[in-house]
Amino acid sequence: MAIFLTEQSKVLVQGMTGAEGMKHTRRMLAAGTDVVGGVNPRKAGTTVDLDGRRIPVFGTVREAVAATGADVTVVFVPPAFAKAAVLEAVDARVGLAVVITEGVPVHDTVAFQAYARTHGGTTRIIGPNCPGLTSPGRSNAGIIPADIAPEPGRIGLVSKSGTLTYQLMYELREYGFSSAVGIGGDPVVGTTHIDCLSAFEADPDTELIVMIGEIGGDAEERAADHIAAHITKPVIAYVAGFTAPEGKTMGHAGAIVSGSSGTAEGKRKALEAAGVEVGSTPTETAALVVARLAAADTRTHN
């Protein structure tokens, strides 16, 4: 199985006809994603030929859903238009909206999250400022390179960082992933560590969960509390930013340390108190995963 995205998912791309949208739509198609349409009001009624497959372009998300049965949309529109794009997807009752766009104003994110909750609660939002998600061998929605870890497997991954998603997937490619979800590093995101942890806990094909966090905020501490109370599967974690200077914003808009709040060491302690093994580097984290899977295999064979 997989979480949120499967081989049955029918995917729209809002902003497909732009440069980034075209590039990554090609990559999604190559990964086996069922891309059923694009959305661009100025090019409605046209089609786009992508590597021999003709993809129709619709004027609105509602029209695209009615024509194709799409249940996922990937948003590649500029930041100024991201809020309107997500609201349109919510109004069309799309089940999953993956917002790749970087630089979305926080108040816009808050607004479209609130809108999604109060208008049916049927649209899960991932992002913004995220690489999307992939269920290897099934579907890929976003910008995660499908060839990093192309085979399905036993590990579920949830990460704030796009590049660390790629690194951990590459280092653990021999073991494969049920799904890997990049939730984004902005101060407000639609889908959280806790949401993904719960989904992986319920997924029978996920044996072990890898969680990647970073300095700033308290998302990892809240995830630690959730793990202690609700997660029975092993969790291995990495927190980016052990060498970050206090008071400096590091990369993501949400990654700022103030005093003792949001430090990597504080997050490590909270996670370890919940029974989570925490690596000091991505490579050490991957080694912890390999060791835990090997131990599980030994117990099974004995």
QUIGI-V336742 format. One record per pair of residues at least 12 apart in sequence whose C-alpha atoms are under 10 Angstrom apart, sorted by the first residue. I is the first residue (numbers start at 1). GAP is how many residues later the second one is. If there is no record, write none. Layout:
i->I gap->GAP
i->I gap->GAP
//
This chain:
i->1 gap->134
i->1 gap->137
i->1 gap->151
i->1 gap->152
i->1 gap->153
i->1 gap->177
i->1 gap->178
i->1 gap->199
i->1 gap->202
i->1 gap->203
i->1 gap->204
i->1 gap->205
i->2 gap->132
i->2 gap->133
i->2 gap->134
i->2 gap->136
i->2 gap->137
i->2 gap->150
i->2 gap->151
i->2 gap->154
i->2 gap->175
i->2 gap->176
i->2 gap->177
i->2 gap->178
i->2 gap->197
i->2 gap->198
i->2 gap->201
i->2 gap->202
i->2 gap->203
i->2 gap->204
i->3 gap->130
i->3 gap->131
i->3 gap->132
i->3 gap->153
i->3 gap->175
i->3 gap->176
i->3 gap->177
i->3 gap->178
i->3 gap->193
i->3 gap->196
i->3 gap->197
i->3 gap->199
i->3 gap->200
i->3 gap->202
i->3 gap->203
i->4 gap->68
i->4 gap->91
i->4 gap->92
i->4 gap->120
i->4 gap->129
i->4 gap->130
i->4 gap->131
i->4 gap->175
i->4 gap->177
i->4 gap->192
i->4 gap->195
i->5 gap->28
i->5 gap->66
i->5 gap->67
i->5 gap->91
i->5 gap->128
i->5 gap->129
i->5 gap->130
i->5 gap->131
i->5 gap->133
i->5 gap->134
i->5 gap->135
i->5 gap->136
i->5 gap->174
i->5 gap->175
i->5 gap->176
i->6 gap->27
i->6 gap->28
i->6 gap->128
i->6 gap->129
i->6 gap->130
i->6 gap->131
i->6 gap->132
i->6 gap->133
i->6 gap->134
i->6 gap->173
i->7 gap->25
i->7 gap->26
i->7 gap->27
i->7 gap->128
i->7 gap->129
i->7 gap->130
i->7 gap->131
i->7 gap->132
i->7 gap->133
i->8 gap->25
i->8 gap->26
i->8 gap->63
i->8 gap->130
i->8 gap->131
i->9 gap->24
i->9 gap->25
i->9 gap->26
i->9 gap->27
i->9 gap->60
i->9 gap->61
i->9 gap->62
i->9 gap->63
i->9 gap->64
i->9 gap->86
i->9 gap->87
i->9 gap->129
i->9 gap->130
i->9 gap->131
i->9 gap->132
i->10 gap->23
i->10 gap->24
i->10 gap->25
i->10 gap->26
i->10 gap->27
i->10 gap->55
i->10 gap->58
i->10 gap->59
i->10 gap->60
i->10 gap->61
i->10 gap->62
i->10 gap->63
i->10 gap->129
i->11 gap->14
i->11 gap->17
i->11 gap->22
i->11 gap->23
i->11 gap->24
i->11 gap->25
i->11 gap->26
i->11 gap->27
i->11 gap->54
i->11 gap->57
i->11 gap->58
i->11 gap->59
i->11 gap->60
i->11 gap->61
i->11 gap->62
i->11 gap->63
i->11 gap->83
i->11 gap->85
i->11 gap->86
i->11 gap->128
i->11 gap->129
i->11 gap->130
i->12 gap->13
i->12 gap->22
i->12 gap->23
i->12 gap->24
i->12 gap->25
i->12 gap->26
i->12 gap->27
i->12 gap->43
i->12 gap->44
i->12 gap->45
i->12 gap->46
i->12 gap->49
i->12 gap->52
i->12 gap->53
i->12 gap->56
i->12 gap->57
i->12 gap->58
i->12 gap->59
i->12 gap->60
i->12 gap->61
i->12 gap->62
i->12 gap->63
i->12 gap->77
i->12 gap->82
i->12 gap->85
i->12 gap->129
i->13 gap->12
i->13 gap->22
i->13 gap->23
i->13 gap->24
i->13 gap->25
i->13 gap->26
i->13 gap->27
i->13 gap->44
i->13 gap->48
i->13 gap->59
i->13 gap->60
i->13 gap->61
i->13 gap->62
i->13 gap->63
i->13 gap->64
i->13 gap->84
i->13 gap->85
i->13 gap->128
i->13 gap->129
i->14 gap->23
i->14 gap->24
i->14 gap->25
i->14 gap->26
i->14 gap->27
i->14 gap->43
i->14 gap->44
i->14 gap->46
i->14 gap->47
i->14 gap->59
i->14 gap->60
i->14 gap->61
i->14 gap->62
i->14 gap->63
i->14 gap->68
i->14 gap->71
i->14 gap->72
i->14 gap->75
i->14 gap->83
i->14 gap->84
i->14 gap->85
i->15 gap->23
i->15 gap->24
i->15 gap->25
i->15 gap->26
i->15 gap->42
i->15 gap->59
i->15 gap->60
i->15 gap->61
i->15 gap->62
i->15 gap->63
i->15 gap->70
i->16 gap->21
i->16 gap->22
i->16 gap->23
i->16 gap->24
i->16 gap->32
i->16 gap->39
i->16 gap->41
i->16 gap->58
i->16 gap->59
i->16 gap->60
i->16 gap->61
i->17 gap->21
i->17 gap->22
i->17 gap->23
i->17 gap->26
i->17 gap->30
i->17 gap->31
i->17 gap->40
i->17 gap->59
i->17 gap->60
i->18 gap->22
i->18 gap->58
i->18 gap->59
i->18 gap->60
i->19 gap->57
i->20 gap->56
i->20 gap->57
i->20 gap->123
i->21 gap->17
i->21 gap->53
i->21 gap->54
i->21 gap->55
i->21 gap->56
i->21 gap->121
i->21 gap->122
i->22 gap->16
i->22 gap->26
i->22 gap->28
i->22 gap->54
i->23 gap->27
i->23 gap->120
i->24 gap->52
i->24 gap->117
i->24 gap->118
i->24 gap->119
i->24 gap->120
i->24 gap->121
i->25 gap->13
i->25 gap->25
i->25 gap->49
i->25 gap->115
i->25 gap->116
i->25 gap->117
i->25 gap->118
i->26 gap->23
i->26 gap->24
i->26 gap->25
i->26 gap->27
i->27 gap->23
i->27 gap->113
i->27 gap->114
i->27 gap->115
i->27 gap->116
i->27 gap->117
i->27 gap->118
i->27 gap->119
i->27 gap->120
i->28 gap->106
i->28 gap->111
i->28 gap->112
i->28 gap->113
i->28 gap->114
i->28 gap->115
i->28 gap->116
i->28 gap->117
i->28 gap->118
i->29 gap->21
i->29 gap->22
i->29 gap->24
i->29 gap->110
i->29 gap->111
i->29 gap->112
i->30 gap->21
i->30 gap->109
i->30 gap->110
i->30 gap->116
i->30 gap->117
i->31 gap->103
i->31 gap->104
i->31 gap->105
i->31 gap->106
i->31 gap->107
i->31 gap->108
i->31 gap->109
i->31 gap->110
i->31 gap->114
i->31 gap->115
i->31 gap->116
i->31 gap->119
i->32 gap->104
i->32 gap->105
i->32 gap->106
i->32 gap->107
i->32 gap->108
i->32 gap->114
i->33 gap->101
i->33 gap->102
i->33 gap->104
i->33 gap->105
i->33 gap->106
i->33 gap->107
i->33 gap->108
i->34 gap->36
i->34 gap->104
i->34 gap->105
i->34 gap->106
i->34 gap->107
i->35 gap->18
i->35 gap->20
i->35 gap->21
i->35 gap->33
i->35 gap->35
i->35 gap->37
i->35 gap->38
i->35 gap->39
i->35 gap->104
i->35 gap->105
i->35 gap->106
i->36 gap->18
i->36 gap->19
i->36 gap->20
i->36 gap->21
i->36 gap->28
i->36 gap->29
i->36 gap->31
i->36 gap->32
i->36 gap->33
i->36 gap->34
i->36 gap->36
i->37 gap->17
i->37 gap->18
i->37 gap->19
i->37 gap->20
i->37 gap->21
i->37 gap->24
i->37 gap->27
i->37 gap->28
i->37 gap->30
i->37 gap->31
i->37 gap->33
i->37 gap->36
i->38 gap->17
i->38 gap->18
i->38 gap->19
i->38 gap->20
i->38 gap->21
i->38 gap->22
i->38 gap->23
i->38 gap->26
i->38 gap->35
i->38 gap->36
i->39 gap->17
i->39 gap->18
i->39 gap->19
i->39 gap->20
i->39 gap->21
i->39 gap->22
i->39 gap->23
i->39 gap->24
i->39 gap->25
i->39 gap->34
i->39 gap->36
i->39 gap->46
i->40 gap->17
i->40 gap->18
i->40 gap->19
i->40 gap->20
i->40 gap->21
i->40 gap->37
i->41 gap->16
i->41 gap->17
i->41 gap->18
i->41 gap->19
i->41 gap->20
i->42 gap->15
i->42 gap->16
i->42 gap->17
i->43 gap->13
i->43 gap->14
i->43 gap->15
i->43 gap->16
i->44 gap->12
i->44 gap->13
i->44 gap->14
i->44 gap->15
i->44 gap->16
i->44 gap->19
i->45 gap->12
i->45 gap->13
i->45 gap->14
i->46 gap->12
i->46 gap->13
i->56 gap->12
i->60 gap->25
i->60 gap->28
i->60 gap->29
i->60 gap->32
i->61 gap->12
i->61 gap->24
i->61 gap->25
i->61 gap->26
i->61 gap->27
i->61 gap->28
i->61 gap->29
i->61 gap->30
i->61 gap->31
i->61 gap->32
i->61 gap->33
i->62 gap->26
i->62 gap->27
i->62 gap->28
i->62 gap->29
i->62 gap->30
i->62 gap->31
i->62 gap->32
i->63 gap->29
i->64 gap->28
i->65 gap->24
i->65 gap->27
i->65 gap->28
i->65 gap->29
i->66 gap->26
i->69 gap->25
i->70 gap->22
i->70 gap->23
i->70 gap->24
i->70 gap->25
i->70 gap->26
i->71 gap->18
i->71 gap->21
i->71 gap->22
i->71 gap->23
i->71 gap->24
i->71 gap->25
i->71 gap->26
i->71 gap->52
i->72 gap->17
i->72 gap->21
i->72 gap->22
i->72 gap->23
i->72 gap->24
i->72 gap->25
i->72 gap->26
i->72 gap->51
i->72 gap->52
i->72 gap->69
i->73 gap->12
i->73 gap->13
i->73 gap->16
i->73 gap->21
i->73 gap->22
i->73 gap->23
i->73 gap->24
i->73 gap->25
i->73 gap->26
i->73 gap->52
i->73 gap->68
i->73 gap->69
i->74 gap->12
i->74 gap->15
i->74 gap->22
i->74 gap->23
i->74 gap->24
i->74 gap->25
i->74 gap->26
i->74 gap->27
i->74 gap->52
i->74 gap->58
i->74 gap->67
i->74 gap->68
i->74 gap->69
i->75 gap->14
i->75 gap->22
i->75 gap->23
i->75 gap->24
i->75 gap->25
i->75 gap->26
i->75 gap->52
i->75 gap->53
i->75 gap->57
i->75 gap->66
i->75 gap->67
i->76 gap->22
i->76 gap->23
i->76 gap->24
i->76 gap->25
i->76 gap->26
i->76 gap->66
i->77 gap->22
i->77 gap->23
i->77 gap->24
i->77 gap->25
i->78 gap->22
i->78 gap->23
i->78 gap->24
i->78 gap->25
i->78 gap->26
i->79 gap->21
i->79 gap->22
i->79 gap->23
i->79 gap->24
i->79 gap->25
i->79 gap->26
i->79 gap->29
i->79 gap->49
i->79 gap->50
i->80 gap->21
i->80 gap->23
i->80 gap->24
i->80 gap->25
i->80 gap->28
i->81 gap->20
i->81 gap->23
i->81 gap->27
i->82 gap->17
i->82 gap->18
i->82 gap->19
i->82 gap->20
i->82 gap->21
i->82 gap->22
i->82 gap->23
i->82 gap->26
i->82 gap->27
i->82 gap->30
i->82 gap->46
i->83 gap->16
i->83 gap->21
i->83 gap->22
i->83 gap->24
i->83 gap->25
i->83 gap->26
i->83 gap->27
i->83 gap->28
i->83 gap->29
i->83 gap->30
i->84 gap->24
i->84 gap->28
i->85 gap->12
i->85 gap->14
i->85 gap->27
i->86 gap->12
i->86 gap->13
i->86 gap->22
i->86 gap->23
i->86 gap->26
i->86 gap->27
i->86 gap->29
i->86 gap->30
i->86 gap->37
i->86 gap->39
i->87 gap->24
i->87 gap->25
i->87 gap->26
i->87 gap->28
i->87 gap->29
i->87 gap->32
i->87 gap->36
i->88 gap->24
i->89 gap->27
i->89 gap->34
i->89 gap->36
i->90 gap->22
i->90 gap->23
i->90 gap->25
i->90 gap->26
i->90 gap->27
i->90 gap->29
i->90 gap->30
i->90 gap->31
i->90 gap->32
i->90 gap->33
i->90 gap->34
i->90 gap->35
i->91 gap->24
i->91 gap->25
i->91 gap->28
i->91 gap->29
i->91 gap->31
i->91 gap->32
i->92 gap->30
i->92 gap->31
i->93 gap->23
i->93 gap->26
i->93 gap->27
i->93 gap->28
i->93 gap->29
i->93 gap->30
i->93 gap->31
i->94 gap->28
i->94 gap->29
i->94 gap->30
i->94 gap->31
i->95 gap->26
i->95 gap->27
i->95 gap->28
i->95 gap->29
i->95 gap->30
i->96 gap->26
i->96 gap->27
i->96 gap->28
i->96 gap->29
i->96 gap->30
i->97 gap->26
i->97 gap->27
i->97 gap->28
i->97 gap->29
i->97 gap->30
i->97 gap->31
i->97 gap->35
i->97 gap->44
i->97 gap->93
i->98 gap->26
i->98 gap->27
i->98 gap->28
i->98 gap->29
i->98 gap->30
i->98 gap->31
i->98 gap->32
i->98 gap->33
i->98 gap->34
i->98 gap->35
i->98 gap->43
i->98 gap->44
i->98 gap->84
i->98 gap->85
i->98 gap->92
i->98 gap->93
i->99 gap->26
i->99 gap->27
i->99 gap->28
i->99 gap->29
i->99 gap->30
i->99 gap->31
i->99 gap->32
i->99 gap->33
i->99 gap->42
i->99 gap->43
i->99 gap->84
i->99 gap->85
i->99 gap->90
i->99 gap->91
i->100 gap->26
i->100 gap->27
i->100 gap->28
i->100 gap->29
i->100 gap->30
i->100 gap->31
i->100 gap->32
i->100 gap->41
i->100 gap->42
i->100 gap->43
i->100 gap->82
i->100 gap->83
i->100 gap->84
i->101 gap->26
i->101 gap->27
i->101 gap->28
i->101 gap->29
i->101 gap->30
i->102 gap->25
i->102 gap->26
i->102 gap->27
i->102 gap->28
i->102 gap->29
i->102 gap->82
i->102 gap->83
i->102 gap->84
i->102 gap->150
i->103 gap->25
i->103 gap->26
i->103 gap->83
i->103 gap->150
i->104 gap->23
i->104 gap->24
i->104 gap->25
i->104 gap->82
i->105 gap->23
i->105 gap->81
i->105 gap->83
i->106 gap->22
i->106 gap->80
i->106 gap->81
i->106 gap->82
i->106 gap->83
i->106 gap->147
i->107 gap->81
i->109 gap->18
i->109 gap->19
i->109 gap->77
i->109 gap->78
i->109 gap->79
i->109 gap->80
i->109 gap->81
i->110 gap->77
i->110 gap->78
i->110 gap->79
i->110 gap->80
i->112 gap->13
i->112 gap->78
i->113 gap->12
i->113 gap->75
i->113 gap->76
i->113 gap->77
i->113 gap->78
i->114 gap->76
i->116 gap->74
i->123 gap->67
i->124 gap->66
i->124 gap->67
i->125 gap->58
i->125 gap->64
i->125 gap->65
i->125 gap->66
i->125 gap->67
i->126 gap->55
i->126 gap->56
i->126 gap->57
i->126 gap->58
i->126 gap->63
i->126 gap->64
i->126 gap->65
i->126 gap->66
i->127 gap->33
i->127 gap->54
i->127 gap->55
i->127 gap->56
i->127 gap->57
i->127 gap->58
i->127 gap->59
i->127 gap->61
i->127 gap->62
i->127 gap->63
i->127 gap->64
i->127 gap->65
i->128 gap->54
i->128 gap->55
i->128 gap->56
i->128 gap->57
i->128 gap->58
i->128 gap->59
i->128 gap->60
i->128 gap->61
i->128 gap->62
i->128 gap->63
i->129 gap->31
i->129 gap->32
i->129 gap->33
i->129 gap->53
i->129 gap->54
i->129 gap->55
i->129 gap->56
i->129 gap->57
i->129 gap->60
i->129 gap->123
i->129 gap->124
i->130 gap->12
i->130 gap->13
i->130 gap->14
i->130 gap->29
i->130 gap->30
i->130 gap->31
i->130 gap->32
i->130 gap->51
i->130 gap->52
i->130 gap->53
i->130 gap->54
i->130 gap->55
i->130 gap->56
i->130 gap->59
i->131 gap->12
i->131 gap->13
i->131 gap->14
i->131 gap->28
i->131 gap->29
i->131 gap->30
i->131 gap->31
i->131 gap->32
i->131 gap->34
i->131 gap->35
i->131 gap->50
i->131 gap->51
i->131 gap->52
i->131 gap->53
i->132 gap->12
i->132 gap->30
i->132 gap->48
i->132 gap->49
i->132 gap->50
i->132 gap->51
i->132 gap->52
i->133 gap->24
i->133 gap->25
i->133 gap->32
i->133 gap->46
i->133 gap->47
i->133 gap->48
i->133 gap->49
i->133 gap->50
i->134 gap->12
i->134 gap->15
i->134 gap->16
i->134 gap->18
i->134 gap->23
i->134 gap->43
i->134 gap->44
i->134 gap->45
i->134 gap->46
i->134 gap->47
i->134 gap->48
i->135 gap->14
i->135 gap->15
i->135 gap->16
i->135 gap->17
i->135 gap->18
i->135 gap->21
i->135 gap->41
i->135 gap->42
i->135 gap->43
i->135 gap->44
i->135 gap->45
i->135 gap->46
i->136 gap->12
i->136 gap->13
i->136 gap->14
i->136 gap->15
i->136 gap->16
i->136 gap->17
i->136 gap->40
i->136 gap->41
i->136 gap->42
i->136 gap->43
i->136 gap->44
i->137 gap->12
i->137 gap->13
i->137 gap->14
i->137 gap->15
i->137 gap->16
i->137 gap->39
i->137 gap->40
i->137 gap->41
i->137 gap->42
i->138 gap->12
i->138 gap->13
i->138 gap->14
i->138 gap->40
i->138 gap->41
i->139 gap->40
i->140 gap->39
i->140 gap->40
i->141 gap->40
i->142 gap->40
i->143 gap->19
i->143 gap->39
i->144 gap->18
i->144 gap->19
i->144 gap->21
i->144 gap->22
i->144 gap->25
i->144 gap->36
i->144 gap->37
i->144 gap->38
i->145 gap->21
i->145 gap->24
i->146 gap->20
i->147 gap->22
i->147 gap->23
i->147 gap->26
i->148 gap->18
i->148 gap->19
i->148 gap->20
i->148 gap->21
i->148 gap->22
i->148 gap->23
i->148 gap->24
i->148 gap->25
i->148 gap->28
i->149 gap->17
i->149 gap->19
i->149 gap->20
i->149 gap->21
i->149 gap->22
i->149 gap->23
i->149 gap->24
i->149 gap->25
i->149 gap->26
i->149 gap->27
i->149 gap->28
i->150 gap->19
i->150 gap->20
i->150 gap->23
i->150 gap->24
i->150 gap->26
i->150 gap->27
i->151 gap->22
i->151 gap->23
i->151 gap->24
i->151 gap->25
i->151 gap->26
i->151 gap->27
i->152 gap->21
i->152 gap->22
i->152 gap->23
i->152 gap->24
i->152 gap->25
i->152 gap->26
i->152 gap->27
i->152 gap->53
i->153 gap->19
i->153 gap->20
i->153 gap->21
i->153 gap->22
i->153 gap->23
i->153 gap->24
i->153 gap->25
i->153 gap->26
i->153 gap->52
i->153 gap->53
i->153 gap->54
i->154 gap->21
i->154 gap->22
i->154 gap->23
i->154 gap->24
i->154 gap->25
i->154 gap->50
i->154 gap->51
i->154 gap->52
i->154 gap->53
i->154 gap->54
i->154 gap->55
i->154 gap->139
i->155 gap->14
i->155 gap->17
i->155 gap->18
i->155 gap->20
i->155 gap->21
i->155 gap->22
i->155 gap->23
i->155 gap->24
i->155 gap->25
i->155 gap->45
i->155 gap->50
i->155 gap->51
i->155 gap->52
i->155 gap->53
i->155 gap->54
i->155 gap->55
i->155 gap->80
i->155 gap->134
i->155 gap->138
i->156 gap->20
i->156 gap->21
i->156 gap->22
i->156 gap->23
i->156 gap->24
i->156 gap->25
i->156 gap->40
i->156 gap->41
i->156 gap->43
i->156 gap->44
i->156 gap->45
i->156 gap->47
i->156 gap->49
i->156 gap->50
i->156 gap->51
i->156 gap->52
i->156 gap->53
i->156 gap->54
i->156 gap->55
i->156 gap->79
i->157 gap->12
i->157 gap->20
i->157 gap->21
i->157 gap->22
i->157 gap->23
i->157 gap->24
i->157 gap->25
i->157 gap->36
i->157 gap->39
i->157 gap->40
i->157 gap->43
i->157 gap->49
i->157 gap->51
i->157 gap->52
i->157 gap->53
i->157 gap->54
i->157 gap->55
i->157 gap->78
i->157 gap->79
i->157 gap->80
i->158 gap->21
i->158 gap->22
i->158 gap->23
i->158 gap->24
i->158 gap->25
i->158 gap->26
i->158 gap->34
i->158 gap->35
i->158 gap->36
i->158 gap->37
i->158 gap->38
i->158 gap->39
i->158 gap->42
i->158 gap->51
i->158 gap->52
i->158 gap->53
i->158 gap->54
i->158 gap->55
i->158 gap->79
i->159 gap->21
i->159 gap->22
i->159 gap->23
i->159 gap->24
i->159 gap->25
i->159 gap->26
i->159 gap->33
i->159 gap->34
i->159 gap->37
i->159 gap->51
i->159 gap->52
i->159 gap->53
i->159 gap->54
i->159 gap->55
i->159 gap->78
i->159 gap->79
i->159 gap->80
i->160 gap->21
i->160 gap->22
i->160 gap->23
i->160 gap->24
i->160 gap->25
i->160 gap->26
i->160 gap->29
i->160 gap->32
i->160 gap->33
i->160 gap->51
i->160 gap->52
i->160 gap->53
i->160 gap->54
i->160 gap->79
i->160 gap->80
i->160 gap->92
i->160 gap->94
i->161 gap->20
i->161 gap->21
i->161 gap->22
i->161 gap->23
i->161 gap->24
i->161 gap->51
i->161 gap->52
i->161 gap->53
i->161 gap->78
i->161 gap->79
i->161 gap->90
i->161 gap->91
i->162 gap->19
i->162 gap->20
i->162 gap->21
i->162 gap->22
i->162 gap->23
i->162 gap->50
i->163 gap->19
i->164 gap->18
i->164 gap->48
i->164 gap->49
i->164 gap->74
i->164 gap->76
i->164 gap->118
i->165 gap->15
i->165 gap->16
i->165 gap->17
i->165 gap->45
i->165 gap->46
i->165 gap->47
i->165 gap->117
i->166 gap->14
i->166 gap->16
i->167 gap->115
i->167 gap->116
i->167 gap->119
i->168 gap->42
i->168 gap->44
i->168 gap->70
i->168 gap->114
i->168 gap->115
i->168 gap->117
i->168 gap->118
i->169 gap->41
i->169 gap->117
i->170 gap->116
i->171 gap->111
i->171 gap->112
i->171 gap->114
i->171 gap->115
i->171 gap->116
i->171 gap->119
i->172 gap->111
i->172 gap->114
i->172 gap->115
i->172 gap->117
i->172 gap->118
i->174 gap->116
i->175 gap->114
i->175 gap->115
i->175 gap->118
i->177 gap->28
i->177 gap->29
i->177 gap->30
i->177 gap->31
i->177 gap->32
i->178 gap->22
i->178 gap->25
i->178 gap->26
i->178 gap->27
i->178 gap->28
i->178 gap->29
i->178 gap->30
i->178 gap->31
i->179 gap->17
i->179 gap->21
i->179 gap->26
i->179 gap->27
i->179 gap->30
i->180 gap->16
i->180 gap->29
i->180 gap->30
i->180 gap->31
i->181 gap->12
i->181 gap->15
i->181 gap->30
i->182 gap->14
i->182 gap->30
i->183 gap->12
i->183 gap->13
i->184 gap->68
i->184 gap->70
i->185 gap->28
i->185 gap->29
i->185 gap->31
i->185 gap->66
i->185 gap->67
i->185 gap->68
i->185 gap->69
i->185 gap->70
i->186 gap->65
i->186 gap->66
i->186 gap->67
i->186 gap->68
i->186 gap->69
i->187 gap->29
i->187 gap->30
i->187 gap->32
i->187 gap->65
i->187 gap->66
i->187 gap->67
i->187 gap->68
i->187 gap->69
i->188 gap->65
i->188 gap->66
i->192 gap->27
i->192 gap->28
i->192 gap->31
i->193 gap->18
i->193 gap->19
i->193 gap->20
i->193 gap->26
i->193 gap->27
i->193 gap->29
i->193 gap->30
i->193 gap->31
i->193 gap->33
i->194 gap->25
i->194 gap->26
i->194 gap->28
i->194 gap->29
i->194 gap->30
i->194 gap->31
i->194 gap->32
i->194 gap->33
i->194 gap->36
i->194 gap->37
i->195 gap->28
i->195 gap->31
i->196 gap->13
i->196 gap->15
i->197 gap->12
i->197 gap->13
i->197 gap->14
i->197 gap->26
i->197 gap->29
i->197 gap->30
i->197 gap->33
i->197 gap->34
i->197 gap->36
i->197 gap->38
i->198 gap->28
i->198 gap->29
i->198 gap->32
i->198 gap->33
i->200 gap->31
i->200 gap->33
i->201 gap->26
i->201 gap->29
i->201 gap->30
i->201 gap->31
i->201 gap->32
i->201 gap->33
i->202 gap->29
i->202 gap->31
i->206 gap->27
i->207 gap->26
i->207 gap->27
i->207 gap->28
i->207 gap->86
i->207 gap->89
i->208 gap->24
i->208 gap->25
i->208 gap->26
i->208 gap->27
i->208 gap->28
i->208 gap->81
i->208 gap->84
i->208 gap->85
i->209 gap->22
i->209 gap->24
i->209 gap->25
i->209 gap->26
i->209 gap->27
i->209 gap->28
i->209 gap->80
i->210 gap->24
i->210 gap->25
i->210 gap->26
i->210 gap->27
i->210 gap->28
i->210 gap->66
i->210 gap->67
i->210 gap->68
i->210 gap->75
i->210 gap->76
i->210 gap->79
i->211 gap->12
i->211 gap->24
i->211 gap->25
i->211 gap->26
i->211 gap->27
i->211 gap->28
i->211 gap->65
i->211 gap->67
i->211 gap->74
i->212 gap->24
i->212 gap->25
i->212 gap->26
i->212 gap->27
i->212 gap->28
i->212 gap->66
i->212 gap->70
i->212 gap->73
i->213 gap->24
i->213 gap->25
i->213 gap->26
i->213 gap->27
i->213 gap->28
i->213 gap->42
i->213 gap->51
i->213 gap->54
i->213 gap->55
i->214 gap->24
i->214 gap->25
i->214 gap->26
i->214 gap->27
i->214 gap->28
i->214 gap->36
i->214 gap->38
i->214 gap->40
i->214 gap->41
i->214 gap->42
i->214 gap->48
i->214 gap->49
i->214 gap->50
i->214 gap->53
i->215 gap->24
i->215 gap->25
i->215 gap->26
i->215 gap->27
i->215 gap->28
i->215 gap->29
i->215 gap->34
i->215 gap->35
i->215 gap->37
i->215 gap->39
i->215 gap->40
i->215 gap->41
i->215 gap->42
i->215 gap->43
i->215 gap->46
i->215 gap->47
i->215 gap->48
i->215 gap->49
i->215 gap->50
i->215 gap->51
i->215 gap->52
i->216 gap->24
i->216 gap->25
i->216 gap->31
i->216 gap->32
i->216 gap->33
i->216 gap->34
i->216 gap->36
i->216 gap->37
i->216 gap->38
i->216 gap->39
i->216 gap->40
i->216 gap->41
i->216 gap->42
i->216 gap->45
i->216 gap->46
i->216 gap->47
i->216 gap->48
i->216 gap->51
i->217 gap->37
i->217 gap->38
i->217 gap->39
i->217 gap->40
i->217 gap->41
i->217 gap->44
i->217 gap->45
i->217 gap->46
i->217 gap->50
i->218 gap->43
i->218 gap->44
i->218 gap->45
i->218 gap->48
i->218 gap->49
i->219 gap->43
i->219 gap->48
i->220 gap->17
i->220 gap->19
i->220 gap->42
i->220 gap->44
i->220 gap->46
i->220 gap->47
i->220 gap->48
i->220 gap->50
i->220 gap->51
i->221 gap->41
i->221 gap->45
i->221 gap->46
i->221 gap->47
i->221 gap->48
i->221 gap->49
i->221 gap->50
i->221 gap->53
i->222 gap->45
i->222 gap->48
i->222 gap->49
i->223 gap->44
i->223 gap->47
i->223 gap->48
i->223 gap->51
i->224 gap->43
i->224 gap->44
i->224 gap->45
i->224 gap->46
i->224 gap->47
i->224 gap->48
i->224 gap->49
i->224 gap->50
i->224 gap->51
i->224 gap->52
i->225 gap->45
i->225 gap->46
i->225 gap->48
i->225 gap->49
i->226 gap->48
i->227 gap->44
i->227 gap->47
i->227 gap->48
i->227 gap->49
i->228 gap->43
i->228 gap->44
i->228 gap->45
i->228 gap->46
i->228 gap->47
i->228 gap->48
i->229 gap->45
i->231 gap->43
i->234 gap->41
i->234 gap->42
i->234 gap->43
i->234 gap->55
i->234 gap->58
i->234 gap->59
i->235 gap->36
i->235 gap->39
i->235 gap->40
i->235 gap->41
i->235 gap->42
i->235 gap->43
i->235 gap->54
i->235 gap->57
i->236 gap->35
i->236 gap->36
i->236 gap->39
i->236 gap->40
i->236 gap->41
i->236 gap->42
i->236 gap->43
i->236 gap->49
i->236 gap->50
i->236 gap->52
i->236 gap->53
i->236 gap->56
i->237 gap->31
i->237 gap->34
i->237 gap->35
i->237 gap->39
i->237 gap->40
i->237 gap->41
i->237 gap->42
i->237 gap->43
i->237 gap->44
i->237 gap->45
i->237 gap->48
i->237 gap->49
i->237 gap->51
i->237 gap->52
i->238 gap->26
i->238 gap->29
i->238 gap->30
i->238 gap->33
i->238 gap->38
i->238 gap->39
i->238 gap->40
i->238 gap->41
i->238 gap->42
i->238 gap->43
i->238 gap->44
i->238 gap->45
i->238 gap->46
i->238 gap->47
i->238 gap->48
i->239 gap->24
i->239 gap->25
i->239 gap->26
i->239 gap->27
i->239 gap->28
i->239 gap->29
i->239 gap->32
i->239 gap->39
i->239 gap->40
i->239 gap->41
i->239 gap->42
i->239 gap->43
i->239 gap->46
i->240 gap->15
i->240 gap->23
i->240 gap->24
i->240 gap->39
i->240 gap->40
i->240 gap->41
i->240 gap->42
i->241 gap->14
i->241 gap->15
i->241 gap->16
i->241 gap->22
i->241 gap->23
i->241 gap->24
i->241 gap->39
i->241 gap->40
i->242 gap->21
i->242 gap->22
i->242 gap->23
i->242 gap->26
i->242 gap->38
i->242 gap->39
i->243 gap->20
i->243 gap->21
i->243 gap->22
i->244 gap->12
i->244 gap->13
i->244 gap->19
i->244 gap->20
i->245 gap->12
i->245 gap->13
i->245 gap->18
i->246 gap->12
i->246 gap->13
i->246 gap->14
i->246 gap->15
i->246 gap->16
i->246 gap->17
i->247 gap->12
i->264 gap->16
i->268 gap->12
i->277 gap->12
i->277 gap->15
//
